[in-house]
Amino acid sequence: MFGKKKHHTQIDKEQLELIEYAQSRIRQKKRLRTHVLLFFIGGLFLFLTNTILGVGNHFKLFNYNWHVIATFVWLFFLTYHAFNVLIGHSFMGKSWEKKQLEKLVAKQQIKINTLKKGLDKETEMMLQSQAEKATFTSEQSSNITIIVAASENNVIGKDNQLIWHLRDDLKRFKQLTNGHCIIMGRKTFESFPKPLPNRTHIVITRQTNYQVPEGVIVVHSLEDAIDASKHDSQPFVIGGGEIYKQAMSMAHTIELTKVHHQFEGDTFFPEVDALKWTEINQTFHDKDGNHEHAFSFISYTKNIV
């Protein structure tokens, strides 16, 4: 358990064999260079001992001085050594070396192809995941509806309060949002005396410890709010101004109550771009005893690009 781990080489047999062969050739050539150097030094030493010191002057073989015979014998072994290293291995080793290189290249190509297939599969899975995510986002955002009441100059409120009271508008709001998720900013939520019945409240706030009644969902971005409402076929964005602005690019439908009057306020609804939105329905209501201002219910759907 606590002993040393055995080292397992990551080099395959063919690669190791080729490396060992190369190392062996290097050692052989080094030995040959040493042999050549020793031959010249030894030959010179034999010559000097015979001619200068006179060692073995009277000893001859085949009428040749002994140091000449010794030098020629040594030269024979040196020639054999050189032939074996430089020529013999050239004849016997090149074919084997080429074969090993071909094996090595083939193995590396197999590894490269395996890695490439793995990378292609991973890339395909990533692209598929992104496509599914994009499809989900597109499908989810296509069901988001913005519901808002705004004046002729796009005012929707002042001091976090509604400026007007239109009974039929409140009835329509209840009718449309009943049973659905309603997405709102923190200030909009705080403008309610209590959570609206039969609706799932999703509140967007930057506060990490924001306290809400039981059943109210707290998120920190519009994207998270949309994700939290994915079980709903038609979630509604109900304000305020900044949330409306963010939702314009994600929503598919706008249910607008246009109050035909201009008001002063501090919260505004974005201008509806006629190039991006198409009006599909409009119903006019004149002012009466229950409605101080005339208004229209206008439905828009986003143009498909």
Long-range contacts (C-beta under 8 A, 24 or more apart in sequence): 12-107, 14-100, 14-103, 14-104, 14-107, 15-104, 15-107, 17-100, 18-97, 18-100, 18-101, 18-104, 21-93, 21-97, 21-100, 25-89, 25-93, 28-85, 28-89, 29-85, 31-81, 31-85, 32-81, 32-82, 32-85, 32-86, 35-78, 35-81, 36-78, 36-82, 39-74, 39-75, 39-78, 42-74, 43-71, 43-74, 46-70, 46-71, 47-71, 140-226, 140-227, 140-230, 141-226, 141-250, 141-251, 141-252, 142-252, 143-232, 143-233, 143-234, 143-235, 143-252, 144-226, 144-234, 144-235, 144-236, 144-237, 144-247, 144-250, 144-251, 144-252, 144-253, 145-176, 145-234, 145-235, 145-236, 145-237, 145-251, 145-252, 145-253, 145-254, 145-255, 146-236, 146-237, 146-244, 146-247, 146-248, 146-251, 146-253, 146-254, 146-255, 146-256, 147-173, 147-176, 147-177, 147-236, 147-237, 147-238, 147-254, 147-255, 148-238, 148-239, 148-244, 148-254, 148-255, 148-256, 148-257, 148-269, 149-256, 149-257, 149-259, 149-295, 150-256, 150-257, 150-258, 150-259, 150-268, 150-269, 151-258, 151-259, 151-261, 151-262, 151-263, 151-265, 152-258, 152-259, 152-260, 152-261, 152-262, 153-262, 153-263, 154-268, 154-269, 154-270, 154-271, 155-262, 155-263, 155-264, 155-265, 155-267, 155-268, 155-269, 156-239, 156-240, 156-241, 156-244, 156-265, 156-267, 156-268, 156-269, 157-239, 157-240, 157-241, 157-265, 157-266, 157-267, 158-263, 158-264, 158-265, 158-266, 158-267, 159-266, 160-187, 160-188, 160-190, 160-191, 160-240, 160-267, 161-191, 163-263, 163-265, 164-259, 164-261, 164-263, 164-292, 164-293, 165-292, 166-257, 166-259, 166-291, 166-292, 166-293, 166-295, 167-290, 167-291, 168-285, 168-290, 168-291, 169-257, 169-295, 172-255, 172-257, 172-297, 176-236, 176-255, 177-236, 177-238, 180-232, 180-234, 180-235, 180-236, 181-228, 181-229, 181-232, 181-235, 181-236, 182-235, 182-236, 182-237, 182-238, 183-222, 183-225, 183-226, 183-229, 183-235, 183-236, 183-237, 183-238, 183-243, 183-247, 184-237, 184-238, 184-239, 184-240, 184-243, 185-239, 185-240, 185-242, 185-243, 186-210, 187-240, 188-238, 188-239, 188-240, 188-243, 189-216, 200-229, 200-232, 202-228, 202-229, 202-235, 204-243, 222-246, 222-247, 222-250, 226-250, 239-267, 240-267, 241-267, 241-268, 241-269, 244-269, 244-270, 245-270, 251-302, 252-301, 252-302, 253-299, 253-300, 253-301, 253-302, 254-298, 254-299, 254-300, 255-297, 255-299, 256-297, 256-298, 256-299, 256-300, 257-295, 257-296, 257-297, 257-298, 258-295, 258-296, 258-298, 259-293, 259-294, 259-295, 260-293, 260-294, 260-295, 260-296, 261-293, 261-294, 272-300, 275-303, 276-302, 276-303, 277-301, 277-302, 277-303, 278-302, 278-303
